[in-house]
Amino acid sequence: MAARSLSIVFAKPKGVGGFESSRALIRAELIPAIRALAGRSVSPLSCSAPLKPVLPLLPTSRSRIEIVAIGASTGGPNALAEVFAALPADLPVPIVVVQHMPPMFTQLLAERLDRSSKVPTVEARTGMVLTPGKATIAPGDFHLTVEMLQGRAVARVQQDPHENGCRPAVDPLLRSIARTYGPGCLAVVMTGMGHDGLKGCEAIRNAGGQTVVQDEATSVVWGMPGSVARAGLADRVVPLASIASEIVARTKANRA
């Protein structure tokens, strides 16, 4: 039987930064992906592969969603690009994103998503007001959190200690939206190594919010989303091609 091959494509870095920045991206994205796939024994990555839910899917909350937080790591940039390309311009809530990446590359990712989607996307800075239909990405080496200031949701970036070996990390963001929005928050955990986002999804669940995770078949590495699914914290486990429609359906539900 012929051996199957599996390839991953990473966009060549553009812009300033030179060798050191390129080496940082290799450490952050390419090396973990190679190591993960070296031990992977699943079928080729395909949206058509059958989903085997780890736990029964939980019922969807009836609360109106007011914010979407997305977390991703290995394989995340390309997955985010696919999701953002399918989102409409009239999304009624803001999006906040943590992608495990070093400094400078998060800015390049924000520019890439901004160019290729209908959702205006920028790198976060402290005090930035979160606006419906727009996305904000955590800068490399900074955690991103959300808080209410004079009745408006604003971003805050800071360099508290690493969590789960990461900065930015998904958990601080999810905890902050759980505190700020309670049942009105939606977490989306996508492809990535490790378990960053698990504790944050526990906070989301305790606050009455909703969680959607990417399935194993379409994830480069089913570490982060898999940990959430196995813990029984995922309302839905869906292929990459269905994540945008899940976001749209849940954010537009219960609105006049």
N, C-alpha and C positions, 0 to 999 in steps of 0.2 A: 504493500500500500504506500502510495506516495506521501511524503511528509508534508504537512500543511505549514505554510509560512504566515507570519503575522507582522505587519508593519505599522509604525506610528509616524505621523508627520508632524514636525514642529516647525513653525514659521521661523525663518532666519531673522534674528534681531536687527532692527534698523534704528538709526539715530545715533546719538552720542553714547559714549561709555567705553568703547574699545574692547580690548581683550578681557579686562577684569570683569566687565559687565556680562560679556558673553559667557565667561567661565561660571559666573554666579548663576546664570540661567540654566546652564548644563547641570550644575549641582542641584538646583531646585526642581527641575522638571525631567530632563532627559535621563539622568542616571537612575532616579527612583523608578521611572517607567520601565527601563530595561531590566532592572533587578526584579521588579514585580512580575513582568511577563516571562522572565526566565523560569519562574516556578509555577506559571499558570498552566493548567491542564484543561481549560474549558474550550468550547467550540469557538470559532472565529466570532469577532464582535459583530453582531447583527441585530437590528431592531426586530427581525422576524423570529429570533430564537424564543422558544416558549418560556414564559416567566413561571418560576416555581416559588410562590410566596413562602417566606420563612414562617410567618405567623398570619393568622386571619386578619384581613384588612379591617380597620376600625371605622366606625361611622363618621361622616363628615359633620363638623360643627356647624351650627346654624348662625353663628355670629358673623357679622360683616367684616371682611378683611380690610385693613387699613394700611398695611405695609407688607412687602415681600422681602425676605432676606435669603440670599443664595450663598452657599458655601461650596467650594470646590478646591481640588488640589491637582494631583497628577492627571493629565488629560483634560483639565478644566478649561483652558483657553479655547480650544476648538469646540468643546461641548457648549460653553457659554455663547460662542459665536452662532452656533446652530439655534440655540434657544432664543437669543435676542433677535435674530433674523425673522423669527416667526411671531414676535410680539407686535401688537398693534400700537399705533401712535396715541390712541385714546385710552390707554391703560389708566384706571382711575386711582391708582395708588403709586407711591414711590417704591423704587427697588434699591436695596443696599446689598453690596456684594463683597465677600471676602474670597480672594483667590490667593493661595499660597504662592507668592512670588517675591523676588528681591526688589529693592528700590529700582526705579527707572522703568522696569518692565511692566509694573502695574499702570504706569502712565501710558505706555505704548498699548497695553491691552484696552484701556479706556478709549483711546483714540481709535483703535481698530473697531470696537463695538459701536462707537459713535458713528463711524463712517458706514458701517455695513448694516445698520438697523434703523428702524423708525424711532428708537428710544434714545434721546439725547443722554450721553454718558460722560461723566467726568470723574477724575480722581478726587477723593474727599479732602476737605480741609475743615478744621474746627470752626464751628459757627455757621456752616453752610446749611441753609434751609432746605429740607427735603420736600420735593415737589411732585405731585402726581404725574405719572407718565415719564419721569426722568430717573436715571440710575446713577448711583454713586458707588465708587469702588475704593476699598481700603488701600492706602498707599503702602508700598513695601516697607517692612520694618516698623509699621505702626498698626496698633489695634484700632478698629473702628467701632464706636458705640453710638447709640442714638438716645437722645434725651429731649424732654419738653422744656422749652424756654419761652416764657411769655405766651403760652398757648400754641407755640409752633414747634414742630419736630425739627431738631437740628442735629447735625453730625458732630462728633467729637473724635479726634484722633490723638492718640497718646502712646507712650512707650512703656507701659506697665510690663512686668516680666512676661517672658514667653509662656504660652500655654500649649500643652501637647507638643512641645518642641517648636512651636511656630509663633511668628509675629509678622503679619497679622494672623490671628486665629479666629476660627468661626465661633467658638463658644462664647467669648465676650460679647460679640455682636448679638447672638441669639438671646443671651441673658438680658441684654439691655432692651431689646424690643419686647421681650416678655414682660419686663417691668413697666415699660412705657405704654404698651398697647394692650396688654392682657389678652383676652380672647380674640382680639382683632389682628393677630399677626399670623403670617404664613411663612414657614421655613421650608426651603428647598435644598436638600443635600445631594450633591452630585459627585461624580467620580473623584476618587482620591484615596491615598494610602492613609492608614492609621484610623483613629477614631475621633478626630476633631469634629465637633458638632454634636456628639452624643449627649454630653451634659447640657448643652444649650437646648437640645430638643426635649430633654426632660423638663427644663424650665418652661419651654413653650407648652408642653402638654399640661403641666401643673397650672399654667395660666389660662388654659382653655383654648389655646391656639391650635393651628393645623400644621401638619408636616407632610411633605411629599418627598420621596427619595427616588433617585435613578435606579433602574434595575441592573442586575449583574451582567446580563447579556450585552448591554450597550455601554458599560463602564470600562474604561481602561483598567482601573483597579477598583474592586468593590469593597474597599476598606471602610471609608467614612459612611457611605449610604448603607452598606451591609450591617455595620454596627448599630445603626438606628433601627433598621428593619428587624434585626434579631432581638432587639430590646422591646419590640412591640410598640414602638413610638411612631410608626409611619401610618398615616391615614391611607396613603396610596403608595404603591411601588410601581413605577411606570418606566417604559423605555424613553430614551432621550428624545425621540421624535414627538412624544406626547407631553413633555414637560411644559412647553409654552401654552398648550391648550388647557392644561390643568391650572396654570396660573391665571389665564384669562377667565375660565369658568368660575374659579373660586373668588377672584377679586370683583367680578361683576355680579355675583350672587347677592341676593338680599338688598339690591339697590333699586330705588324707584325709577 
